[in-house]
Amino acid sequence: MKRKIVYCIPSLHFPSGMERVLTLKSNYFADVLGYDIYIVLTDNKNQEPYYKLSPKIKLINLDINFDTNWRFPIYKRVFSYFFKQIKYRRKLKELLFEIKPDITISTLRREINFINSIKDGSKKIGEIHFSRTHYRNMESNGGKNILRKIISKLWMYQLVKELKQLSMFVTLSSEDNDRWTEIKDKTYIYNPLSFFPNKKSDCNSKQVIAVGRYTYQKGFDMLIESWKYVNEKHPDWVLKIYGGGDRDSFVKLRDSLGLQDNIFLESSTDNIIDKYCESSIFVLSSRFEGFGMVITEAMACGLPAVSFTCPSGPRDIIKDGEDGLLVENGNIKELVNKISYLIENDELRKEMGSKARINVERFRIENIAKQWADLFDKVLT
């Protein structure tokens, strides 16, 4: 059945997971299922979307520009945000009454604070692309502060109040879904695979790969520290990390450990499939994730994954001992042992890689889109 759906997201110009997933789903809904898809933006009006959108999708920018607030001192920032929020609410309300969508979806950004109050007749759905443990948590980057903790709790309380009013709240994993105990109308739908290549790794090269932005969240400091011990056992193997962001602190850590010839800190690349396929093991060392799309990407290329059991995603993706290995979150010694285990067992590594490619097919876009279509049908009946 044809549906008219509105998505709300700040912008699409940045190459991050949320933008990529929304583009994948929207393109499929518009091109394959024939839905009328509208994507409503608030920022970066003059910038093109990073990921290619179907020409069938209507892209609307309300030109609110929340992102410019960061240039102001805190007192001006609060004042500006307040008035921009009022402007956003007015413009979105006018637009929804004009479009008359069946469903309006918030990606839990600024519109979640008022979207339930817009009585345009559409069902309101919220989808979160982060783990609850680190969403609206001002201590997520390692800092500890009582004031931040109080603000985070109040901020989360306000969010939960809005989520309870939605027709449906969607998380990215069963693990994270269970954390939202206050919410009755909730479910989880995994992120879709962004690709499923024809080629795959033979798992013969002596190379381990990790992918992600050079941030505290991704835990590359722990991965680099672990490689000191992996290198002692297997000096002929190398670790390559690909990602955007500031690499300086990680370069200093690598160099301080004398691993310049064994760890290569690369920038992001447009041919990541080739990089997966020339590797033999994928490692996720994140402290937290929303889902962990890079795990499914690596598995689609035939790589077994070794991953911390960080919140959230790896437990839902990896079948421990079958297509990859799970490691206690933050346990560097165990990470070393399990990477080394796959290095030392060639046939098992290849077998796990083959099973990974098979098992990850459940994340294909056609499977994920069907779950969304079924959900839309459910909330509209």
Number of C-alpha atoms within 10 A of each C-alpha: 8 11 19 17 23 25 19 22 22 23 21 27 16 15 12 13 17 18 18 20 19 20 22 22 19 26 21 17 25 23 16 11 16 15 19 19 22 21 22 21 21 22 20 21 17 9 11 13 18 15 17 12 18 16 10 16 18 14 16 14 17 17 16 20 18 18 13 13 16 11 9 11 9 11 8 13 15 13 11 15 18 12 12 17 17 11 15 21 19 12 14 19 17 13 16 19 14 10 13 15 20 20 21 23 23 23 19 21 13 17 18 20 17 14 22 20 12 16 12 18 13 21 19 23 26 23 20 18 20 22 23 21 15 19 16 17 17 19 15 15 12 9 8 11 10 9 9 14 14 13 14 18 14 12 15 16 12 12 15 13 13 18 26 16 17 21 19 22 24 21 26 23 24 16 17 22 20 15 13 15 8 12 18 14 15 21 18 19 18 25 28 24 23 20 15 20 13 7 12 22 25 17 26 15 14 16 21 23 24 25 26 22 19 22 18 15 18 19 19 24 20 17 21 22 17 20 27 19 16 22 18 9 14 15 14 10 16 20 24 17 22 18 17 15 11 12 15 11 12 16 18 12 16 22 13 10 13 12 19 14 11 17 23 16 18 13 16 15 13 7 8 14 19 15 20 26 22 21 26 27 32 28 26 27 29 25 21 25 22 25 26 24 21 19 27 30 24 32 32 33 29 32 36 32 34 25 27 26 24 23 23 27 25 30 19 17 24 24 17 17 11 16 27 28 24 21 23 13 17 18 14 20 14 16 27 21 15 19 22 17 14 21 23 13 10 13 13 17 23 22 17 26 30 23 19 27 22 14 18 23 17 15 23 18 21 16 14 17 23 13 15 17 14 10 15 19 12 11 15 12 5
